[in-house]
């Protein structure tokens, strides 16, 4: 028994000398959160990309189903453009036009506040003082405009709503690209945006969704919808339709202001400078189809149908929001004065009394 007790004590002493004392370490909370974020970040990113990919595949299946109902491809693709137009683009354009109409109604109120600021701000002597005075009045007027627009729910940032209609436009274009089996355009190859492995994988993926009936599904000079337009007619048509839509709405004064490179004659606020920069950028939008002229003809057929429907949307919006001409106010005839303290007999007598012109 003593032997076992001595051996137990020696074993315990040996273990205590060999192994260090046990200490508990706590992981910081920030490290745990960072690990959790790193673990979930790829999942979130893949979820978003997967949602876009699912939308593209669903759109491609819908376009194929529409073709299998018996319609040729050169009719099915414009019908897809019509459906997207009346489902997404027209409601967004209606919302934007309503914003513009409401802002036009608020213009007299903004003008009144501008006149008030011009009368309130003191004006100094000299050109520099006059320039500072104009800048202060413009800044105060812009603040009043922002406050008024916010009160009526027509803030300027809501004017970017048309960019929401670009999402279905891009998704349908990508679906048609996959149906045609086209990998990428010359722009990506020129600037080195893709490598050889990415192109090979893209071609392999595109072959899975390739619909061979698109090869002879065109008409006129573009019978092969999977190939580019050999005469570049479709890209030029798309550019012409875009130029008519974007440049045709601008007046000569607006075009002159956007194309002028000299300093502006009227002092501009930062918001006005941003609008001018955006307007100058939008002048280059009609060149967009020409940059991607090597895309399949099916995509340009969809683009041309979409851009041509802008005139239809303008006609519908013109009926819903008729243009109000700002003509001169007509003078209304004043009603006859009826004095409440006169008796009825005196009023009748005053009516029956002949005027001096009648007596002559």
C-alpha angles and dihedrals in degrees: 000000000000089000092057092047092051092048091049092051092049092048091051092049091048092051093048091052095044100047123051119234115278113255126184117228121198121214112227116251092234091057091051091051092047091051091049092049092048090050094049099037096080090047092054093046092048089048092058094044090046091053091053091047091050090051091052092049092047090050091049091051091049092051091048091049090052090053093048090059087077102271119127119241095250087060099037095055095053089047089056088052090051092051093049091046097054093038101047115000101048095050090049092049090048090054091048093048090051089054091052093049092050092049091051089054089052093052095094090053091050090047091052091052090048090054090048092051090048090054094044101047111081115239122217134201126273136032095284092052090048091051092050090047092054091048092051092048091048092049093049091046090052090052091051090047091052091048093049093046091050092051091053095040097244101116119171094244088066088068088077090070092104088068088069090068089063091074097070089039092057094042093053091046091052091048091053090047090056092046089053092048094234116153111197138327132255091260092067092046093047095053094037095244092147134040131218095263092050091050092049092050091046092052091048091050093047092053090062092063097035114132108204093198088075090071092077099018097102133086141216109011097342102064093147107064093184093062130067121263105271092206096042088231097132094052090048091049091051091049091049092051091048092048091051091051099044104030096034093064093056122087124225092259092052092048090048091050093049095045097043115103098191126094114284118257093221119056111252130212121222090261091054091049090052091050090050092051092049091048092052090049092051089055087072094054094094088064091061098090092049091056089059097040092134094066119110118281091241090068093049090048088056092046093049091050091049094048092046090056090065089083090053091051091049091052092051093046090047089059093047095044108030115202112256112215113221098225130157118288115256118233111243122215112253116238118245115272114250114192111209095209095061121091122242092251092054090049091051090047091051090051093049094046108105120240123240091250091055092049090056 
